[in-house]
Amino acid sequence: MPYLSESGEISIAVSGDAMLTQGLRMYQEPAFLKLRDIQNDADVSLTNLEMTYHMHGEGTPQPETEWTPTCAEPRFLDDLKWFGIDAVACANNHAFDYGEGGLLANIRNLEAFDIPHAGAGRNLNEARMPCYVSTSRGRVALLSCASSFLWQGRAGPSGPTIPGRPGISYLRHRVTYTAPKSFCDELRLAIEKLGPDMRRRPPNPGGSVPFSFGPAPQPHEPLNPIGKDGDTEVYFLGHRFVHGDSFGMGTEPVEEDVNDICRWVRDARRQSPWTVVTSHTHERGRSRSVPPDFLVAFAHRCIDEGADLFFGHGPHINWGMEIYKGKPIFYSLGNFIYTNNTLSHIAPDAYVRMGMNPWEHTPADFFDQKRGSRYRPDEYPGGYPAEGPNPSPAEGVLAVVDFREKALREVRLYPLDTRPGTHRSMAGRPMLAEGAIAQAILTRMKHLSGLFGVKVDIENDVGYVRL
């Protein structure tokens, strides 16, 4: 009798960003428990863990982190398992919020709670490597990387005499801007008047916060090199402008990073019958509602190298799904668990960024200020602009993918409501969306997936993609 794992059948559940700062197992709402049942019914359930879990004092808040350094007590990891999560991705922009100490403590606690994890490690190889989940339907590999990250949080390779640098698996990208020749000539004039340093890349690639937003350094070159002009291109402040008929922007992944990640994709596909790759990406494409070109190219490459499924997260809204060479790609699944407004500790730098005094104000004061501040307009209801149809920070999708005989058979899209208008202690806990909210989320998902040629049928508040 053949092994069940040789049948080519499996059900894989994937979700977006999980930021859990409270327990879960005490809640009894049917729409909440149904969500847990869906995950437990799948053979494996995977999510992005967008914060670290350790006690305060096990890491140092990084002053350059975006908005608020996030961490929570390790005991909540047990609730994540209770909710059905089998393995987590750890490569994201919050993985290094508490520096090397926080990242390593998070790894220790995930291992102590027996939660497989990928995307962060004690060196670059460890961060790039997949983790594995054993199921009755076969072993599943998960690989995790991020295109949006703290620059100092990149993992480093080990040398013959020096250990590697703890951090995350990163995916850099380059940006090329298209502009009319008259505009490029104005940039050349500015360089002539202000000096050749105007061609240099800023010390922090991407602007005031050292994220990877913007062009990445070439492999093995200085962080702020001087670009070289050509007849049809000009470098200004490290950005490449190419002559064109109109203004535009294109992005592409750094091939060195893609090759290194895909080296482990090829390894995973030989070590397990099922391989899943995920990326944390804040950068957007032509509008806030579509993924950037470099993410599409990277997802395709991962499928080409043998991945069975690709899912993304990061923008905190849904993007569409694509079926590429018979394999599903979810460019963003929005929010999964988003209870980040009940952190018990706030870093002093975060208070200062809000114009507050860390010696006088409390966490509740901080979140009162943050909710109505220009820093996070996406955190109050309706904060996003309308883009065909209107995206919402309260939305997410839990996707369940069924394979039969190693081929994609069906995708089920369960809409999630994270309820931003409720009391702060409840906001962000996911519920299975119903009625008008479910229809709005699924209608938008149908529209955005249609851009990739995918037909989504909506039946009884669930989206279906059938092959």
N, C-alpha and C positions, 0 to 999 in steps of 0.2 A: 504494500500500500504506500503510495507516494506521500511525502510530507505535505501538510496543509500549506506550509510556506512556499511550496513549489507550484501552487495553483495559479499564481499571478493575480490573486484577489486581495484587495486591502481597502480600507476606508481610512483616510487621513483628514483630520480636522486642523485647520490653521486659522489664526486670528491675529489682530494687529498689536497695538501697544498696550502692555499691562503695567500699570503703576499702582501697586496695591499697598495701602498704608493701614489697613484695618483687617479684621477677621471677616470670614465669609460664611462659615458653617452654621451660624445661628439663624440665618434668614430662611423664611419658609414660603415666600411668594411663589405661586405656581409658575409664573413666567420666568422666575429666577431658577427654580429647580429644574425646569424643562431644559434650560440652557446647560446645566450641569449634566443632565441625562444625555443630551446630544453628544457632548464631549466624551462621556464615558462609554457610549455606544460605539464610538469610532475606535478603530484598532490603535490609533495613536493620535494625540492632540498636542499641537505645538503652538507656541506664542513667543512674542518678543518681550523680554523682561527689561523694561526701560527704567530701571533704577537698581541700586545696589542694596543688599540686605546685610547689615552688620550693626554692631553697637556703636554709638557715638564715642569717639576717641580712638577707633580703629582706623581712622583715615583723617586727612586734613582737607577741608573744603578748598576747592580751587577758585581763586579770584576771577579767572577768566571764564568760568562756566556760564552757560546761557541761563539767564533768569534766576533759577533757584536750584542749588545743589540738593539732590534728593537721595534719601536713604530711609530704610524702615527696619524695624526689628526682625531678626531672622525667623522668629516664630511664625510669622505670617506666611512663610514658604510652605508650611504644612497645610494651610488653607488653600494655597494654590494647587497643591496635589489633590486635596479633597475635591476641588472644583473640576478635576479631570485632566489637568495639565501633566504631560509625561516628560517633556523636555523643553528647554528654553533657549532662545537666542540672547546673547549678551553684548553684541556689538552695536552700540548706539551712542548718541551724544551725551548721555548721562552716565555712561559706564565709568568715566574717570572723574565724576563730580567730587569724589573724596580722595582723589589721587591714587597713587600706587597702593597705599595701605588699604583704601576702601575697595579697590578692585580685587586685591588678593584675598581680603576678608570675605568678600562676596563669593569668590570661588570656593573658599573653604566651607562656607555655610551651605552652598548648594550641594557640595559633596557630602556634607554631614546629613543633609535631608534627602540624600539619594536622588537628586534631580540632575539628570544629564544636561550638560550645557555646552554651547559652542560660541565662538566669536571673541572670547577674552582668554588670555593666558599669561603665563610667566615669561613668555618670549613669543616671537612672531610665529614660529612653527606651531606652537601650542594653540595660539589664537586662530590660526588658519585651519587647524585640524577639525574634522567632524567629530561629533559625539554620536553615540548609537543608542537606540531604544530597541529592545527585543520584544517582539509581539508574536502571537500565535500565527500570524500571517506572514512573518518574516521580519528580519532585522531592518530598521529604518535609520538612515544616516541623516544628520542635520548639520549644515554648514551655515555660518552667520558672518556677515560683514556689514560695514557701514560706510556710506559716502558722506555722512554728516557727523562730525566728531570733533572733540577738542584736539587741537594739533599736537599737544604734548602727550595725549593719550594713545598715540599709535604704538603698537607693540614693535619691538626691535629684534633683529636676528641675533642669535648667539654667535660668538667668535671662538677661535681656538683657545683663547686664554681669558675671555671676558664673557660672563653670562649675558643673556638677552635682556631686553627691557620689557617689563610687564606692560600690557596694554591690550588694544583690540585689533581685530582684523579689519583693515581699512581698504577702501576703494576710492582712489583719487580720480579726478576727471579734469579735463581741459575745456576751456570756453573759447570760442572764436566768434567775434562780433563782425557783422557785415554792416558797412556804412558807405554812403556815397563818397566819391573821391573828394569832393569839396570839403566834407567833414574831416576826412583823413588828412587833407592838406592843412587844415586848421590845427590838428594835433601835431603835425610836423613843425608848424610855426611855433607852437607852444614849447616844443622840445628845443628848438633853436634858441628861443629867448630865455628859457628857464634852465637849460643845461641837460646833458645826457642822462642825469639821474632820473629824469622824468620817465625813462624807459624801465626803470627798476621795478621789480615786484615789491609791494609793501612788505615790511617785516612779518606781519600777520597775514598769511594768505587768505584773503576773504574779507578783510576789513577790521572793524573795531573789536570783534570777537574772533579769536584764532580758530574758527571752524574751517572746514575744507571748502566752504563756498568759494566759487571763483576758480581761476585756473590753478592747476597743481604744478609744482616744480617738475621739471624734467627729471627722469631718473639720474641719480648721481651728480646733480648739479647744485650750486649754492641755492639757498632759500630765496634770495632776491637777486637773480642774475639780471644783466642788461640785455633786453631783447634786440635783435638785429632787424633793421628795416629792409624791405625789398621794394621793387617797383610798384607792386600792387598791395602792399601791406605795411602797417606801421605798428610798433609796440608803444603803448602809453601806459605808465604805471603798472607795467607787467601784464597788461591785457593786449591781446592780438586783434587788430582791426584789419579787415580785408575789404578791398574795394568791391562795391556791389551797387545795384540799382536802388536799393532801399535799405532801411535799417532792419537788422535781424540778429539772431543769436543761435549758435549751434554748440552742442556739447558732445564730447566723446570720452570714454573711460581711458585711463592710463593703461597701456597694454601690459606693462610690467606687472601691475597689480592683478589684472585679469588673468594673466598667465599663471601667476603664483596661486591664486585662488582655484583656478581650474585644474591645477596639478592635484589638488586635494579632492576636487570633484571626481576626477578620474580614479583616484585612489578609493574613494567611497563607493563608487559604482562596482568596483571589484570586490569590495569587502561586505557589501550588503545588496540585496535585490532592489531596495528602494532608496532613492537619494533626493533630499529636499534642500534647496538653497534659499536663503532669505537675506534681504538687504534693508537697512534702515536709511531712508533717503528723505531729507527735507526739501531738496532742490526740486523745482517744478519745471514743467515744459512750457508750451506756448501760453498756457494760462494756469491758474491754480488747480484746475480740475484735471490736468493731464500730466503724465510722467515726463521727465526729461529724456532727451534722446539717448544719453549715455546709459541710463538705467535700462531702456529697451534693448540696446545693443548688448549690455552685460547679461540680461536675462536670457536673451537668445543664445548667447555663447554658452551659458551654463547648460541649457537644454541640449545644445549641439554636443557638449562634452559628456552627456549622459545623465543629467538631472531629470527626475521624473516630475518635479513640481517646483515652482518658484513662487514665493510670496514676499510682498513688501509691506512697509509701514513707515511712519515718520511724519507725514504731513498732518496727521490727526483728522483727515477726512478720507473718504473712499475715492479711489481711482478705479478705472475699468479693468476688466480681465481680458486676456487674450488666450487663444489656443494656438500654440506654435508647434508645428510638427507633431500634433496629437497630444501635446502636453500642456497643462494649464499654467498660466502666469497671472497672478493677482498683483497688480502694481502697487496697490495700497489697500489694506483692509480696515483703515481708520482706527478708532479706539476700541479696545476690548475692556480693560479695567482702567479707570482714570480717576482714582481717588487721591490725586496728588495735592488736593487742597486741604488735607488734614495731616500734614507733616507735623511731627512733634517738636522738631528743632529747625531753626532757620539760621543759616550762616550769616555772620555779621556783614559780609560784603553784600549779601542780597538785601538786607535792610537798607544799607547805604544807597544801593542802586534805586531804591524806591523813595529816597529822600527821607529815610527814617533813622532813628537813633536806636541801635541794638540794645542799649542799656535801659531804654525807656519803653520800648514797644514789645509786644508779645506776638506769637505766631498768628493769633486771630486778627490782630491789628494789621499784620503784614498782608494777609489774604483779603482783608477788607479793602486795603489800598490797591492791591494787585488786580482785583477784579474790575475795578473801574479805571485802571491806569492805561495810558497809551502804550505801555510795554506789552500788554497782552490783550489786545482787542478781541482775540479769538475766544476768550474765556467768558464772555457774557453772551447770552442767547441772541442769535441773529447777528453775531459779530462778523461773519464772513460776507463778502459781497456776493450777489447772485451771479452764478455762472452755470448755466444750462444743465439741469435745473439747480436750484439753490443748495450749495453744500452747507453742512452744519457741523460744528465741533462735537455735537452730541451723537453723531452717527458712527456706526461700525458695522462690520459684517463678519459673521463666523461662517467660513466656507468648509464644507465637507465634500471631499473628492473620493469618488468610488472608482476603483480600477477592477476590471475583469479580464482575465487572460492577458494580463500585463498591459492592457489598453484602457484608455480613459472611457468610462461608460456614462457617468453622470456627475454633475456638480450641483450641490444644494447650497443656496445662499440664505442664511438666516439673519435677518436684520436685527441690529442691536440698538437699544435706546439707553444712553448713559445719563439722561435726565439732568441737564445743567441747571434747570430752574428750581430744583428741590433744595432742601436744606443742605448746607455744606457737608454735613456728616453722611448724607445719602448720595449726593451728586457724584457721578462717575461709576457707581456700581451698576453693572450691565443687567438689563432685563431683555428678554425676548420681545422685540417690538411687535405691536399688534395694530390693526386698524389703519387709521390715516398716517400715523408715523411710519409703520412698516411699508405702506404703499409708497410714501414719499422717498424713503431710502432706496427701495427696490426699483422704483421708476428711474431714479437718478443713476443707479448702477446699470440698469438696462440701457439707458442712453449712452453712458460712458463706455460700456462694453461693446455697444454697437459700433463705436468708432474703430474697434479692432475686428469687426466682422463677426462678433459673437452674439447669438440670439438668446435672450433671457426670457423665459416664460414665467409669469407671476401667477401663482396659484395658492390660495389660502395663506397669504402673508409669507410665502416662501418663494424665492427665485430658483428656477431650474434651468440648467444647461444640459441638454441631452444629446448624446451622439448615437 
